[in-house]
Amino acid sequence: MRIATWNVNSITARLPRLLAWLENTGTDVLCIQETKSTAEQFPAAQLRELGYESAVVADGRWNGVALISKVGLEDVVQGLPGGPEYGGVQEPRAVSATCGPLRLWSVYVPNGREVEHEHYTYKLAWFEALKAAVAEDAAGSRPFAVLGDFNVAPADEDVWDPALFEGATHVTPAERAALAALREGGLSDVVPRPLKYDHPFTFWDYRELGFPKNKGMRIDLAYGNKPFTDAVKDAYVDREERKGKGASDHAPVVVDLEL
């Protein structure tokens, strides 16, 4: 069984590449982030033609998440239970469902913007709510994973030049502590193979030739419980999908399971 996570940075802009990628890779379940669409604009019909059911949480702004599955889509939960609001609303940043033998979440953790910004406080509160929401499944006997754009690099080696990030979001002790708290609840980081270079970066900025120079970060993560990680046979960053015209600034992270 093949599952993946991918911040597509606009489902509309990336649709031809997404459809081709799904056909080429034979992915069973894909967690999608940053749809930048409304639920009505989400291409559920085109995906259905490829055999995928869709669960979408999106409001047309810069966020939005989805789960698409060929192996079933049951017990869908839209949004983050108990999650904090920002600007008076709960942003569309989480969706979960049962996909065949798995329980999965697709998450798009808030960026945080700057350490002194209220969005950073919101980000940490969002992590607290996520930890509480997944606790039962993380400790359970069913294979379970939270996948998505976590907007945190777990360690210094997960950014291309740690010195340049000093004092910035994505690398602060509080953000990394939030990831550690998730792991302490029964989840482990499924670290993928990089395919090229020595570290599996998943995001490269469009600016300053970030991708050709491999100025990347590993912020797209797969956190699974023990039944999930025990079933992992391979995991890799599909760096090829970051290449060429019209690519997202994130690459898909693919996890192969034997269940």
C-alpha atoms as an extended CHARMM CRD file, in Angstrom:
* protein
*
       259  EXT
         1         1  MET       CA              0.0000000000        0.0000000000        0.0000000000  PROA      1               0.0000000000
         2         2  ARG       CA              1.3670000000        3.4000000000       -0.9600000000  PROA      2               0.0000000000
         3         3  ILE       CA              0.4640000000        6.6030000000        0.8560000000  PROA      3               0.0000000000
         4         4  ALA       CA              1.9150000000       10.0690000000        0.4290000000  PROA      4               0.0000000000
         5         5  THR       CA              1.7070000000       13.6660000000        1.5540000000  PROA      5               0.0000000000
         6         6  TRP       CA              2.1200000000       16.7100000000       -0.6690000000  PROA      6               0.0000000000
         7         7  ASN       CA              1.7420000000       20.4430000000       -0.1750000000  PROA      7               0.0000000000
         8         8  VAL       CA              0.6220000000       21.2850000000       -3.7120000000  PROA      8               0.0000000000
         9         9  ASN       CA              0.5930000000       25.0870000000       -3.2590000000  PROA      9               0.0000000000
        10        10  SER       CA             -2.7080000000       25.4680000000       -5.1760000000  PROA      10              0.0000000000
        11        11  ILE       CA             -4.6760000000       22.4590000000       -6.3670000000  PROA      11              0.0000000000
        12        12  THR       CA             -5.8190000000       24.4040000000       -9.4300000000  PROA      12              0.0000000000
        13        13  ALA       CA             -2.3210000000       25.3890000000      -10.5400000000  PROA      13              0.0000000000
        14        14  ARG       CA             -0.9620000000       21.9030000000       -9.9050000000  PROA      14              0.0000000000
        15        15  LEU       CA             -3.8650000000       19.7910000000      -11.1880000000  PROA      15              0.0000000000
        16        16  PRO       CA             -2.2860000000       18.4650000000      -14.4230000000  PROA      16              0.0000000000
        17        17  ARG       CA              0.8840000000       17.5100000000      -12.5610000000  PROA      17              0.0000000000
        18        18  LEU       CA             -1.1220000000       15.9840000000       -9.7110000000  PROA      18              0.0000000000
        19        19  LEU       CA             -3.2290000000       13.7990000000      -11.9890000000  PROA      19              0.0000000000
        20        20  ALA       CA             -0.1810000000       12.6160000000      -13.9230000000  PROA      20              0.0000000000
        21        21  TRP       CA              1.7280000000       11.9360000000      -10.7020000000  PROA      21              0.0000000000
        22        22  LEU       CA             -1.1020000000        9.8600000000       -9.2590000000  PROA      22              0.0000000000
        23        23  GLU       CA             -1.3090000000        7.7490000000      -12.4070000000  PROA      23              0.0000000000
        24        24  ASN       CA              2.4530000000        7.2710000000      -12.5840000000  PROA      24              0.0000000000
        25        25  THR       CA              3.0050000000        6.3770000000       -8.9330000000  PROA      25              0.0000000000
        26        26  GLY       CA             -0.0170000000        4.2270000000       -8.1580000000  PROA      26              0.0000000000
        27        27  THR       CA             -0.5440000000        6.0410000000       -4.8610000000  PROA      27              0.0000000000
        28        28  ASP       CA             -3.4460000000        4.6300000000       -2.8160000000  PROA      28              0.0000000000
        29        29  VAL       CA             -3.9310000000        7.5420000000       -0.4050000000  PROA      29              0.0000000000
        30        30  LEU       CA             -2.6690000000       11.1070000000       -0.7100000000  PROA      30              0.0000000000
        31        31  CYS       CA             -2.7480000000       13.7610000000        1.9920000000  PROA      31              0.0000000000
        32        32  ILE       CA             -2.9080000000       17.1980000000        0.3360000000  PROA      32              0.0000000000
        33        33  GLN       CA             -2.1680000000       20.5910000000        1.8480000000  PROA      33              0.0000000000
        34        34  GLU       CA             -2.5130000000       24.2080000000        0.7130000000  PROA      34              0.0000000000
        35        35  THR       CA             -5.3040000000       23.6030000000       -1.7860000000  PROA      35              0.0000000000
        36        36  LYS       CA             -5.9630000000       27.3610000000       -2.0680000000  PROA      36              0.0000000000
        37        37  SER       CA             -9.4690000000       26.4720000000       -3.1880000000  PROA      37              0.0000000000
        38        38  THR       CA            -12.9710000000       26.2760000000       -1.8410000000  PROA      38              0.0000000000
        39        39  ALA       CA            -14.4130000000       22.8290000000       -1.2600000000  PROA      39              0.0000000000
        40        40  GLU       CA            -16.5890000000       23.3950000000       -4.3450000000  PROA      40              0.0000000000
        41        41  GLN       CA            -13.5560000000       24.2420000000       -6.4860000000  PROA      41              0.0000000000
        42        42  PHE       CA            -11.6800000000       21.1200000000       -5.4210000000  PROA      42              0.0000000000
        43        43  PRO       CA            -11.3390000000       18.7530000000       -8.4300000000  PROA      43              0.0000000000
        44        44  ALA       CA            -13.2220000000       15.8350000000       -6.8820000000  PROA      44              0.0000000000
        45        45  ALA       CA            -14.7690000000       14.8480000000      -10.2310000000  PROA      45              0.0000000000
        46        46  GLN       CA            -11.4120000000       14.5770000000      -12.0090000000  PROA      46              0.0000000000
        47        47  LEU       CA             -9.9900000000       12.5810000000       -9.1210000000  PROA      47              0.0000000000
        48        48  ARG       CA            -13.0350000000       10.3150000000       -9.0900000000  PROA      48              0.0000000000
        49        49  GLU       CA            -12.2590000000        9.4110000000      -12.7090000000  PROA      49              0.0000000000
        50        50  LEU       CA             -8.9500000000        8.0100000000      -11.4280000000  PROA      50              0.0000000000
        51        51  GLY       CA            -10.7340000000        6.0630000000       -8.6900000000  PROA      51              0.0000000000
        52        52  TYR       CA            -10.2250000000        8.4320000000       -5.7450000000  PROA      52              0.0000000000
        53        53  GLU       CA            -12.7610000000        9.5020000000       -3.1530000000  PROA      53              0.0000000000
        54        54  SER       CA            -12.1260000000       12.9350000000       -1.6510000000  PROA      54              0.0000000000
        55        55  ALA       CA            -12.5450000000       14.4930000000        1.7930000000  PROA      55              0.0000000000
        56        56  VAL       CA            -11.9010000000       18.2310000000        1.6720000000  PROA      56              0.0000000000
        57        57  VAL       CA            -11.7390000000       21.0990000000        4.1570000000  PROA      57              0.0000000000
        58        58  ALA       CA            -11.1320000000       24.3730000000        2.3390000000  PROA      58              0.0000000000
        59        59  ASP       CA            -12.4240000000       27.9430000000        2.2310000000  PROA      59              0.0000000000
        60        60  GLY       CA            -10.6260000000       29.4460000000       -0.7490000000  PROA      60              0.0000000000
        61        61  ARG       CA             -7.8270000000       31.2060000000        1.0780000000  PROA      61              0.0000000000
        62        62  TRP       CA             -4.1500000000       30.2430000000        1.3870000000  PROA      62              0.0000000000
        63        63  ASN       CA             -4.7320000000       27.0380000000        3.3310000000  PROA      63              0.0000000000
        64        64  GLY       CA             -7.0690000000       24.0670000000        2.7850000000  PROA      64              0.0000000000
        65        65  VAL       CA             -6.4370000000       20.3330000000        3.1720000000  PROA      65              0.0000000000
        66        66  ALA       CA             -7.7230000000       17.0980000000        1.6750000000  PROA      66              0.0000000000
        67        67  LEU       CA             -7.4760000000       13.3260000000        1.8250000000  PROA      67              0.0000000000
        68        68  ILE       CA             -7.9920000000       11.3610000000       -1.3770000000  PROA      68              0.0000000000
        69        69  SER       CA             -8.1940000000        7.5710000000       -1.2930000000  PROA      69              0.0000000000
        70        70  LYS       CA             -8.6340000000        4.5390000000       -3.5360000000  PROA      70              0.0000000000
        71        71  VAL       CA             -9.0580000000        2.2020000000       -0.5630000000  PROA      71              0.0000000000
        72        72  GLY       CA            -12.0430000000        3.7590000000        1.1750000000  PROA      72              0.0000000000
        73        73  LEU       CA            -12.8070000000        6.9560000000        3.0310000000  PROA      73              0.0000000000
        74        74  GLU       CA            -14.8620000000        6.4790000000        6.1820000000  PROA      74              0.0000000000
        75        75  ASP       CA            -15.4810000000        8.2350000000        9.4980000000  PROA      75              0.0000000000
        76        76  VAL       CA            -14.3080000000       11.5590000000        8.0970000000  PROA      76              0.0000000000
        77        77  VAL       CA            -13.6000000000       14.3300000000       10.6030000000  PROA      77              0.0000000000
        78        78  GLN       CA            -13.3130000000       17.7940000000        9.1040000000  PROA      78              0.0000000000
        79        79  GLY       CA            -11.2090000000       20.2510000000       11.0580000000  PROA      79              0.0000000000
        80        80  LEU       CA             -9.1710000000       19.8970000000       14.2420000000  PROA      80              0.0000000000
        81        81  PRO       CA            -11.3500000000       18.9680000000       17.2360000000  PROA      81              0.0000000000
        82        82  GLY       CA            -10.7420000000       21.4940000000       19.9950000000  PROA      82              0.0000000000
        83        83  GLY       CA             -8.4770000000       23.5080000000       17.7240000000  PROA      83              0.0000000000
        84        84  PRO       CA             -7.8530000000       27.2240000000       18.2750000000  PROA      84              0.0000000000
        85        85  GLU       CA             -9.2910000000       29.9770000000       16.1310000000  PROA      85              0.0000000000
        86        86  TYR       CA             -7.3810000000       32.6580000000       14.2760000000  PROA      86              0.0000000000
        87        87  GLY       CA             -9.1330000000       35.8040000000       13.1920000000  PROA      87              0.0000000000
        88        88  GLY       CA            -12.3530000000       34.5310000000       14.7310000000  PROA      88              0.0000000000
        89        89  VAL       CA            -12.4930000000       31.2820000000       12.7280000000  PROA      89              0.0000000000
        90        90  GLN       CA            -10.9920000000       27.8170000000       12.8180000000  PROA      90              0.0000000000
        91        91  GLU       CA             -8.9120000000       27.6930000000        9.6720000000  PROA      91              0.0000000000
        92        92  PRO       CA             -9.2110000000       24.6430000000        7.3590000000  PROA      92              0.0000000000
        93        93  ARG       CA             -5.9930000000       22.8990000000        8.3570000000  PROA      93              0.0000000000
        94        94  ALA       CA             -6.9160000000       19.3180000000        9.2440000000  PROA      94              0.0000000000
        95        95  VAL       CA             -8.9710000000       16.4210000000        7.9490000000  PROA      95              0.0000000000
        96        96  SER       CA             -8.9020000000       12.7870000000        9.0810000000  PROA      96              0.0000000000
        97        97  ALA       CA            -10.4330000000        9.5620000000        7.8330000000  PROA      97              0.0000000000
        98        98  THR       CA            -10.1960000000        5.8030000000        7.8650000000  PROA      98              0.0000000000
        99        99  CYS       CA             -8.6500000000        4.5690000000        4.6210000000  PROA      99              0.0000000000
       100       100  GLY       CA             -8.8610000000        0.7910000000        4.4450000000  PROA      100             0.0000000000
       101       101  PRO       CA             -6.7890000000       -0.5540000000        7.3660000000  PROA      101             0.0000000000
       102       102  LEU       CA             -5.3650000000        2.8730000000        8.2460000000  PROA      102             0.0000000000
       103       103  ARG       CA             -6.5050000000        5.9100000000       10.1750000000  PROA      103             0.0000000000
       104       104  LEU       CA             -4.8560000000        9.0150000000        8.6770000000  PROA      104             0.0000000000
       105       105  TRP       CA             -4.7180000000       12.7570000000        9.1860000000  PROA      105             0.0000000000
       106       106  SER       CA             -3.7490000000       15.3650000000        6.6240000000  PROA      106             0.0000000000
       107       107  VAL       CA             -2.5400000000       18.5060000000        8.4180000000  PROA      107             0.0000000000
       108       108  TYR       CA             -1.2630000000       21.9240000000        7.4470000000  PROA      108             0.0000000000
       109       109  VAL       CA              0.2280000000       23.3930000000       10.6040000000  PROA      109             0.0000000000
       110       110  PRO       CA              0.1610000000       27.2200000000       10.8320000000  PROA      110             0.0000000000
       111       111  ASN       CA              3.3240000000       28.9340000000        9.6350000000  PROA      111             0.0000000000
       112       112  GLY       CA              3.8920000000       31.0840000000       12.7210000000  PROA      112             0.0000000000
       113       113  ARG       CA              5.2620000000       34.0130000000       10.6790000000  PROA      113             0.0000000000
       114       114  GLU       CA              7.5220000000       35.5880000000       13.3140000000  PROA      114             0.0000000000
       115       115  VAL       CA              8.3440000000       34.5700000000       16.8750000000  PROA      115             0.0000000000
       116       116  GLU       CA              6.7340000000       37.6870000000       18.3510000000  PROA      116             0.0000000000
       117       117  HSD       CA              3.6710000000       37.4510000000       16.1060000000  PROA      117             0.0000000000
       118       118  GLU       CA              0.2990000000       36.2560000000       17.4040000000  PROA      118             0.0000000000
       119       119  HSD       CA              0.3530000000       33.6630000000       14.6320000000  PROA      119             0.0000000000
       120       120  TYR       CA              3.3020000000       31.9910000000       16.3880000000  PROA      120             0.0000000000
       121       121  THR       CA              1.2780000000       31.7020000000       19.6050000000  PROA      121             0.0000000000
       122       122  TYR       CA             -1.5820000000       30.3190000000       17.5290000000  PROA      122             0.0000000000
       123       123  LYS       CA              0.7940000000       27.7660000000       15.9770000000  PROA      123             0.0000000000
       124       124  LEU       CA              1.8540000000       26.4370000000       19.3690000000  PROA      124             0.0000000000
       125       125  ALA       CA             -1.7680000000       26.2700000000       20.5290000000  PROA      125             0.0000000000
       126       126  TRP       CA             -2.6310000000       24.3940000000       17.3400000000  PROA      126             0.0000000000
       127       127  PHE       CA              0.0420000000       21.8080000000       18.1050000000  PROA      127             0.0000000000
       128       128  GLU       CA             -1.3730000000       21.3450000000       21.6060000000  PROA      128             0.0000000000
       129       129  ALA       CA             -4.8210000000       20.6980000000       20.1600000000  PROA      129             0.0000000000
       130       130  LEU       CA             -3.3830000000       18.2700000000       17.6040000000  PROA      130             0.0000000000
       131       131  LYS       CA             -1.6010000000       16.3030000000       20.3120000000  PROA      131             0.0000000000
       132       132  ALA       CA             -4.8440000000       15.9460000000       22.2650000000  PROA      132             0.0000000000
       133       133  ALA       CA             -6.8930000000       15.0700000000       19.1920000000  PROA      133             0.0000000000
       134       134  VAL       CA             -4.6220000000       12.2250000000       18.0480000000  PROA      134             0.0000000000
       135       135  ALA       CA             -3.7390000000       10.7760000000       21.4540000000  PROA      135             0.0000000000
       136       136  GLU       CA             -6.1980000000        7.8840000000       21.4210000000  PROA      136             0.0000000000
       137       137  ASP       CA             -5.3600000000        6.7440000000       17.8840000000  PROA      137             0.0000000000
       138       138  ALA       CA             -1.6190000000        7.2150000000       18.4190000000  PROA      138             0.0000000000
       139       139  ALA       CA             -1.7440000000        4.8240000000       21.3640000000  PROA      139             0.0000000000
       140       140  GLY       CA             -4.0480000000        2.3440000000       19.6320000000  PROA      140             0.0000000000
       141       141  SER       CA             -3.4580000000       -0.9530000000       17.8530000000  PROA      141             0.0000000000
       142       142  ARG       CA             -4.6110000000        0.2140000000       14.4100000000  PROA      142             0.0000000000
       143       143  PRO       CA             -1.9830000000        1.6380000000       12.0330000000  PROA      143             0.0000000000
       144       144  PHE       CA             -2.2610000000        5.4020000000       12.3770000000  PROA      144             0.0000000000
       145       145  ALA       CA             -0.3410000000        8.3790000000       11.0400000000  PROA      145             0.0000000000
       146       146  VAL       CA             -0.4160000000       12.1480000000       10.8570000000  PROA      146             0.0000000000
       147       147  LEU       CA              1.0450000000       13.4350000000        7.6030000000  PROA      147             0.0000000000
       148       148  GLY       CA              1.4390000000       16.8910000000        6.1450000000  PROA      148             0.0000000000
       149       149  ASP       CA              3.2380000000       20.1900000000        6.1690000000  PROA      149             0.0000000000
       150       150  PHE       CA              4.2180000000       20.6950000000        9.7950000000  PROA      150             0.0000000000
       151       151  ASN       CA              6.0710000000       23.9700000000        9.1570000000  PROA      151             0.0000000000
       152       152  VAL       CA              8.7890000000       22.8250000000       11.5820000000  PROA      152             0.0000000000
       153       153  ALA       CA             12.2060000000       21.3700000000       10.7960000000  PROA      153             0.0000000000
       154       154  PRO       CA             12.7000000000       18.7000000000       13.5010000000  PROA      154             0.0000000000
       155       155  ALA       CA             16.4740000000       19.2110000000       13.8560000000  PROA      155             0.0000000000
       156       156  ASP       CA             19.2860000000       21.4500000000       12.6370000000  PROA      156             0.0000000000
       157       157  GLU       CA             20.2180000000       18.9940000000        9.9000000000  PROA      157             0.0000000000
       158       158  ASP       CA             16.7260000000       19.4910000000        8.4730000000  PROA      158             0.0000000000
       159       159  VAL       CA             17.6020000000       22.9860000000        7.1960000000  PROA      159             0.0000000000
       160       160  TRP       CA             20.2760000000       23.7420000000        4.6370000000  PROA      160             0.0000000000
       161       161  ASP       CA             22.0600000000       26.3380000000        6.7940000000  PROA      161             0.0000000000
       162       162  PRO       CA             21.0050000000       26.4410000000       10.4690000000  PROA      162             0.0000000000
       163       163  ALA       CA             22.8610000000       29.7090000000       11.0850000000  PROA      163             0.0000000000
       164       164  LEU       CA             20.5860000000       31.5410000000        8.6690000000  PROA      164             0.0000000000
       165       165  PHE       CA             17.4890000000       30.4460000000       10.5920000000  PROA      165             0.0000000000
       166       166  GLU       CA             18.6390000000       31.4760000000       14.0460000000  PROA      166             0.0000000000
       167       167  GLY       CA             15.8380000000       33.3390000000       15.8110000000  PROA      167             0.0000000000
       168       168  ALA       CA             13.3120000000       32.5450000000       13.0780000000  PROA      168             0.0000000000
       169       169  THR       CA             10.2500000000       30.3430000000       13.0960000000  PROA      169             0.0000000000
       170       170  HSD       CA             10.3480000000       26.6990000000       11.9820000000  PROA      170             0.0000000000
       171       171  VAL       CA             13.4250000000       25.9450000000       14.1110000000  PROA      171             0.0000000000
       172       172  THR       CA             12.7050000000       27.4060000000       17.5610000000  PROA      172             0.0000000000
       173       173  PRO       CA             12.9420000000       25.2470000000       20.6810000000  PROA      173             0.0000000000
       174       174  ALA       CA              9.2090000000       25.6840000000       21.3700000000  PROA      174             0.0000000000
       175       175  GLU       CA              8.2150000000       24.4320000000       17.9230000000  PROA      175             0.0000000000
       176       176  ARG       CA             10.5680000000       21.4780000000       18.1300000000  PROA      176             0.0000000000
       177       177  ALA       CA              9.2600000000       20.7270000000       21.6140000000  PROA      177             0.0000000000
       178       178  ALA       CA              5.7630000000       20.5700000000       20.1260000000  PROA      178             0.0000000000
       179       179  LEU       CA              6.9610000000       17.9040000000       17.6940000000  PROA      179             0.0000000000
       180       180  ALA       CA              8.6570000000       16.0420000000       20.5190000000  PROA      180             0.0000000000
       181       181  ALA       CA              5.3860000000       16.1010000000       22.4410000000  PROA      181             0.0000000000
       182       182  LEU       CA              3.6580000000       14.3880000000       19.5060000000  PROA      182             0.0000000000
       183       183  ARG       CA              6.3140000000       11.6990000000       19.4810000000  PROA      183             0.0000000000
       184       184  GLU       CA              5.9570000000       11.2080000000       23.2260000000  PROA      184             0.0000000000
       185       185  GLY       CA              2.2790000000       10.4480000000       22.6160000000  PROA      185             0.0000000000
       186       186  GLY       CA              3.2320000000        7.3330000000       20.6480000000  PROA      186             0.0000000000
       187       187  LEU       CA              4.2690000000        8.6020000000       17.2120000000  PROA      187             0.0000000000
       188       188  SER       CA              7.6000000000        8.2860000000       15.4050000000  PROA      188             0.0000000000
       189       189  ASP       CA              9.1130000000       10.2840000000       12.5550000000  PROA      189             0.0000000000
       190       190  VAL       CA              9.2230000000        8.2170000000        9.3550000000  PROA      190             0.0000000000
       191       191  VAL       CA             12.3360000000        9.7530000000        7.7900000000  PROA      191             0.0000000000
       192       192  PRO       CA             12.3550000000        9.2960000000        3.9990000000  PROA      192             0.0000000000
       193       193  ARG       CA             15.2420000000        8.6640000000        1.6260000000  PROA      193             0.0000000000
       194       194  PRO       CA             16.4010000000       11.8050000000       -0.2020000000  PROA      194             0.0000000000
       195       195  LEU       CA             17.0140000000       10.2110000000       -3.6660000000  PROA      195             0.0000000000
       196       196  LYS       CA             19.7070000000       12.8500000000       -4.2270000000  PROA      196             0.0000000000
       197       197  TYR       CA             22.1690000000       14.6330000000       -1.9290000000  PROA      197             0.0000000000
       198       198  ASP       CA             22.5900000000       13.5410000000        1.6600000000  PROA      198             0.0000000000
       199       199  HSD       CA             19.4250000000       14.7810000000        3.3470000000  PROA      199             0.0000000000
       200       200  PRO       CA             15.7190000000       14.4140000000        2.5210000000  PROA      200             0.0000000000
       201       201  PHE       CA             14.6330000000       18.0370000000        2.1990000000  PROA      201             0.0000000000
       202       202  THR       CA             10.9850000000       18.4350000000        1.1540000000  PROA      202             0.0000000000
       203       203  PHE       CA             10.7030000000       22.2010000000        0.5540000000  PROA      203             0.0000000000
       204       204  TRP       CA             12.8300000000       24.5940000000       -1.4830000000  PROA      204             0.0000000000
       205       205  ASP       CA             11.9270000000       28.2680000000       -1.8570000000  PROA      205             0.0000000000
       206       206  TYR       CA             11.1890000000       29.5110000000       -5.3640000000  PROA      206             0.0000000000
       207       207  ARG       CA             13.5320000000       32.4370000000       -4.7710000000  PROA      207             0.0000000000
       208       208  GLU       CA             17.3110000000       32.5850000000       -5.2270000000  PROA      208             0.0000000000
       209       209  LEU       CA             17.5330000000       29.2350000000       -7.0440000000  PROA      209             0.0000000000
       210       210  GLY       CA             16.6310000000       27.4220000000       -3.8530000000  PROA      210             0.0000000000
       211       211  PHE       CA             15.9630000000       24.0870000000       -5.5410000000  PROA      211             0.0000000000
       212       212  PRO       CA             18.9620000000       23.9140000000       -7.9360000000  PROA      212             0.0000000000
       213       213  LYS       CA             21.2510000000       24.9140000000       -5.0590000000  PROA      213             0.0000000000
       214       214  ASN       CA             19.5130000000       22.4630000000       -2.6810000000  PROA      214             0.0000000000
       215       215  LYS       CA             18.7520000000       25.2120000000       -0.1680000000  PROA      215             0.0000000000
       216       216  GLY       CA             15.9890000000       23.1700000000        1.3740000000  PROA      216             0.0000000000
       217       217  MET       CA             14.1460000000       22.2550000000        4.5510000000  PROA      217             0.0000000000
       218       218  ARG       CA             12.4870000000       19.0670000000        5.7800000000  PROA      218             0.0000000000
       219       219  ILE       CA              9.1130000000       20.2560000000        6.9980000000  PROA      219             0.0000000000
       220       220  ASP       CA              6.7300000000       17.7770000000        5.3120000000  PROA      220             0.0000000000
       221       221  LEU       CA              6.5560000000       14.8860000000        7.7300000000  PROA      221             0.0000000000
       222       222  ALA       CA              4.9500000000       11.5110000000        8.3460000000  PROA      222             0.0000000000
       223       223  TYR       CA              4.4330000000       10.6760000000       12.0150000000  PROA      223             0.0000000000
       224       224  GLY       CA              3.1440000000        7.1590000000       12.6400000000  PROA      224             0.0000000000
       225       225  ASN       CA              2.3450000000        4.9480000000       15.6030000000  PROA      225             0.0000000000
       226       226  LYS       CA              4.1250000000        1.6070000000       16.1040000000  PROA      226             0.0000000000
       227       227  PRO       CA              1.6790000000       -0.5190000000       14.0520000000  PROA      227             0.0000000000
       228       228  PHE       CA              2.1960000000        1.9710000000       11.2250000000  PROA      228             0.0000000000
       229       229  THR       CA              5.9800000000        2.2220000000       11.4210000000  PROA      229             0.0000000000
       230       230  ASP       CA              6.3060000000       -1.5510000000       11.7460000000  PROA      230             0.0000000000
       231       231  ALA       CA              4.6000000000       -1.8300000000        8.3430000000  PROA      231             0.0000000000
       232       232  VAL       CA              6.8620000000        0.7080000000        6.5800000000  PROA      232             0.0000000000
       233       233  LYS       CA              8.9500000000       -0.9240000000        3.8430000000  PROA      233             0.0000000000
       234       234  ASP       CA             10.2570000000        2.2220000000        2.1840000000  PROA      234             0.0000000000
       235       235  ALA       CA              9.8950000000        5.9960000000        2.2910000000  PROA      235             0.0000000000
       236       236  TYR       CA             11.3280000000        8.6260000000       -0.0160000000  PROA      236             0.0000000000
       237       237  VAL       CA             11.0620000000       12.2310000000       -1.1310000000  PROA      237             0.0000000000
       238       238  ASP       CA              9.9500000000       12.3690000000       -4.7690000000  PROA      238             0.0000000000
       239       239  ARG       CA             12.4040000000       15.0850000000       -5.6550000000  PROA      239             0.0000000000
       240       240  GLU       CA             11.7080000000       14.6430000000       -9.3740000000  PROA      240             0.0000000000
       241       241  GLU       CA              8.2600000000       16.1520000000       -8.8880000000  PROA      241             0.0000000000
       242       242  ARG       CA              9.8440000000       19.3950000000       -7.6520000000  PROA      242             0.0000000000
       243       243  LYS       CA             11.5680000000       19.8420000000      -11.0010000000  PROA      243             0.0000000000
       244       244  GLY       CA             10.4060000000       21.7240000000      -14.0720000000  PROA      244             0.0000000000
       245       245  LYS       CA              7.8760000000       24.4060000000      -14.9180000000  PROA      245             0.0000000000
       246       246  GLY       CA              4.7790000000       24.6440000000      -12.7690000000  PROA      246             0.0000000000
       247       247  ALA       CA              6.0860000000       22.6240000000       -9.8150000000  PROA      247             0.0000000000
       248       248  SER       CA              5.0100000000       23.1870000000       -6.2330000000  PROA      248             0.0000000000
       249       249  ASP       CA              7.7210000000       24.4440000000       -3.8930000000  PROA      249             0.0000000000
       250       250  HSD       CA              7.2230000000       21.1990000000       -1.9260000000  PROA      250             0.0000000000
       251       251  ALA       CA              7.9560000000       17.6460000000       -3.0750000000  PROA      251             0.0000000000
       252       252  PRO       CA              5.7300000000       14.6770000000       -2.2480000000  PROA      252             0.0000000000
       253       253  VAL       CA              6.8230000000       12.3770000000        0.5710000000  PROA      253             0.0000000000
       254       254  VAL       CA              5.9320000000        8.7600000000       -0.2730000000  PROA      254             0.0000000000
       255       255  VAL       CA              5.5940000000        5.9270000000        2.2530000000  PROA      255             0.0000000000
       256       256  ASP       CA              5.2190000000        2.2880000000        1.1790000000  PROA      256             0.0000000000
       257       257  LEU       CA              3.5740000000       -0.1060000000        3.6350000000  PROA      257             0.0000000000
       258       258  GLU       CA              3.1590000000       -3.8690000000        3.7950000000  PROA      258             0.0000000000
       259       259  LEU       CA             -0.0220000000       -4.6090000000        5.6780000000  PROA      259             0.0000000000
